Amino acid sequence: MRAVYASSIDRDKPLTGLGIGDRPEPTVPDGWTTVTVRAASLNHHDLWSLRGVGLSPQRLPMILGCDASGLDTDGNEVVVHSVLTSDEWRGDETLDPSRSILSEKYQGTFAERVTVPRRNVLPKPGELTFEQAACLPTAWLSAYRMLFTRARVTPGMTILVQGASGGVATALTVLASAAGVRVWVTARSEEKRAQALALGAEQAFESGARLPERVDAVMETVGQATWAHSIRSLKPGGTLAVCGATSGDAPPAELSRVFFLQLSVIGSTMGTRDELERLLRFCVDKDVRPAIHAALPLEQAHQAFESLLQGEVLGKIVLIPSP
Ligand SMILES: NC(=O)c1ccc[n+]([C@@H]2O[C@H](COP(=O)([O-])OP(=O)(O)OC[C@H]3O[C@@H](n4cnc5c(N)ncnc54)[C@H](OP(=O)(O)O)[C@@H]3O)[C@@H](O)[C@H]2O)c1
């Protein structure tokens, strides 16, 4: 079957190891099932994999991709939950110490077919297209958990979303504003700030700009480049939720501000199957949809990865395998 995979690791030039070609059909262990992929979306995670973060050379070649929507073996429309746990694990899947997400230990979704444990397959609401549904299981699920489970953001609060154009950041903006939260964003270009306003942000600022007032919570995916600004932007008692560090993970900790202002710094990773189910319902009920930058054939994956690498993407890029 046709697939997009990592054939080698290069920390500095990640696209060197990007392969597009034929890979063997997946084998289906007991308790697993096959999904015929109709759409899959790119995440920054796929670039990290090509850089060797979370993917060791011993596991190569590895089909990339964490997100998919498609058809189950009975022809039902489905969405794939990407968090895989050990068989014995019960409860919050994200807390299993041996959890992985697709394309780390098991072959990913940038292919005509993907195999997953049966419990990782959820019904796709008919209101969502395959392209829209394929954006939800990683970036949107992470945003949902960050906002509502981990940071406990509630209607009427003001939050700051750093680096507004990213997959997770656009999800944060859309989900929070749909939930009655006042959303402020930063972004590095005028075009990206304008897009964030169109997605529901109330105000958009240049990266690092002084805000009119301090906020209740900050959503961090950028890391080093914005960390100090995030800490400085919080009210006393405020919350910084972090799920990524795209620009680097060694910023000054700003410990004095953390303890003097009694700030909470909270990590968040992916989301549970239950949270994905709630996210799907939320999208339907509130009529919110992922911002899709482009939908491209699987064969044009190189172009898609190049755009993500250059930071040119506004929202999500979707890859479509040939029917
Ligand atoms: N823990 C988890 O479960 C989890 C889940 C999903 C994602 N993540 C992580 O979260 C991060 C974002 O993921 P994504 O898929 O949303 O990535 P993405 O779509 O590639 O977005 C990257 C964003 O980072 C910002 N950025 C990059 N470098 C920057 C810099 N030097 N200064 C300021 N902003 C910068 C950009 O902001 P501008 O708008 O200003 O250009 C861009 O919007 C990644 O590191 C990813 O691995 C973690």
The ligand as an SDF file (V2000), in Angstrom:
LIG
                    3D

 48 52  0  0  0  0  0  0  0  0999 V2000
    1.7980   17.0140   24.4630 N   0  0  0  0  0  0  0  0  0  0  0  0
    0.9630   16.7020   23.4970 C   0  0  0  0  0  0  0  0  0  0  0  0
    0.1510   15.8160   23.6050 O   0  0  0  0  0  0  0  0  0  0  0  0
    0.9970   17.4900   22.2350 C   0  0  0  0  0  0  0  0  0  0  0  0
   -0.0710   17.4050   21.3530 C   0  0  0  0  0  0  0  0  0  0  0  0
   -0.0570   18.1900   20.1980 C   0  0  0  0  0  0  0  0  0  0  0  0
    1.0430   19.0120   19.9540 C   0  0  0  0  0  0  0  0  0  0  0  0
    2.0850   19.0400   20.8130 N   0  0  0  0  0  0  0  0  0  0  0  0
    3.2260   19.9110   20.5810 C   0  0  0  0  0  0  0  0  0  0  0  0
    2.7370   21.2330   20.5210 O   0  0  0  0  0  0  0  0  0  0  0  0
    3.5000   21.9730   19.5770 C   0  0  0  0  0  0  0  0  0  0  0  0
    2.5620   22.5830   18.5320 C   0  0  0  0  0  0  0  0  0  0  0  0
    2.0540   21.5410   17.7450 O   0  0  0  0  0  0  0  0  0  0  0  0
    1.2590   21.8670   16.4020 P   0  0  0  0  0  0  0  0  0  0  0  0
    0.9940   20.5620   15.7360 O   0  0  0  0  0  0  0  0  0  0  0  0
    0.1610   22.7940   16.7150 O   0  0  0  0  0  0  0  0  0  0  0  0
    2.4140   22.6360   15.5940 O   0  0  0  0  0  0  0  0  0  0  0  0
    2.3270   23.6250   14.3450 P   0  0  0  0  0  0  0  0  0  0  0  0
    0.9990   23.4810   13.7020 O   0  0  0  0  0  0  0  0  0  0  0  0
    3.5450   23.3880   13.5400 O   0  0  0  0  0  0  0  0  0  0  0  0
    2.4110   25.0660   15.0350 O   0  0  0  0  0  0  0  0  0  0  0  0
    3.5910   25.5730   15.5180 C   0  0  0  0  0  0  0  0  0  0  0  0
    3.3080   26.9580   16.1350 C   0  0  0  0  0  0  0  0  0  0  0  0
    4.4670   27.3270   16.8950 O   0  0  0  0  0  0  0  0  0  0  0  0
    4.6900   28.6810   16.7620 C   0  0  0  0  0  0  0  0  0  0  0  0
    6.1560   28.9200   16.7300 N   0  0  0  0  0  0  0  0  0  0  0  0
    7.1000   28.1120   16.2510 C   0  0  0  0  0  0  0  0  0  0  0  0
    8.3150   28.6390   16.4520 N   0  0  0  0  0  0  0  0  0  0  0  0
    8.1330   29.7940   17.0520 C   0  0  0  0  0  0  0  0  0  0  0  0
    9.0060   30.8060   17.4970 C   0  0  0  0  0  0  0  0  0  0  0  0
   10.3320   30.7080   17.3780 N   0  0  0  0  0  0  0  0  0  0  0  0
    8.4680   31.8900   18.0580 N   0  0  0  0  0  0  0  0  0  0  0  0
    7.1370   32.0120   18.2010 C   0  0  0  0  0  0  0  0  0  0  0  0
    6.2640   31.0510   17.7970 N   0  0  0  0  0  0  0  0  0  0  0  0
    6.7620   29.9710   17.2240 C   0  0  0  0  0  0  0  0  0  0  0  0
    4.0370   29.1860   15.5160 C   0  0  0  0  0  0  0  0  0  0  0  0
    3.4100   30.3690   15.9360 O   0  0  0  0  0  0  0  0  0  0  0  0
    3.0670   31.6400   14.9710 P   0  0  0  0  0  0  0  0  0  0  0  0
    1.5770   31.5960   14.8090 O   0  0  0  0  0  0  0  0  0  0  0  0
    3.4710   32.8540   15.7240 O   0  0  0  0  0  0  0  0  0  0  0  0
    3.8430   31.4270   13.7150 O   0  0  0  0  0  0  0  0  0  0  0  0
    3.0900   28.0550   15.1170 C   0  0  0  0  0  0  0  0  0  0  0  0
    1.8010   28.5040   15.2230 O   0  0  0  0  0  0  0  0  0  0  0  0
    4.5230   21.0100   18.9630 C   0  0  0  0  0  0  0  0  0  0  0  0
    5.7780   21.1700   19.6170 O   0  0  0  0  0  0  0  0  0  0  0  0
    3.9150   19.6540   19.2660 C   0  0  0  0  0  0  0  0  0  0  0  0
    4.8750   18.6270   19.3350 O   0  0  0  0  0  0  0  0  0  0  0  0
    2.0670   18.2880   21.9500 C   0  0  0  0  0  0  0  0  0  0  0  0
  1  2  1  0
  2  3  2  0
  2  4  1  0
  4  5  1  0
  4 48  2  0
  5  6  2  0
  6  7  1  0
  7  8  2  0
  8  9  1  0
  8 48  1  0
  9 10  1  0
  9 46  1  0
 10 11  1  0
 11 12  1  0
 11 44  1  0
 12 13  1  0
 13 14  1  0
 14 15  2  0
 14 16  1  0
 14 17  1  0
 17 18  1  0
 18 19  2  0
 18 20  1  0
 18 21  1  0
 21 22  1  0
 22 23  1  0
 23 24  1  0
 23 42  1  0
 24 25  1  0
 25 26  1  0
 25 36  1  0
 26 27  1  0
 26 35  1  0
 27 28  2  0
 28 29  1  0
 29 30  1  0
 29 35  2  0
 30 31  1  0
 30 32  2  0
 32 33  1  0
 33 34  2  0
 34 35  1  0
 36 37  1  0
 36 42  1  0
 37 38  1  0
 38 39  2  0
 38 40  1  0
 38 41  1  0
 42 43  1  0
 44 45  1  0
 44 46  1  0
 46 47  1  0
M  CHG  2   8   1  16  -1
M  END
$$$$
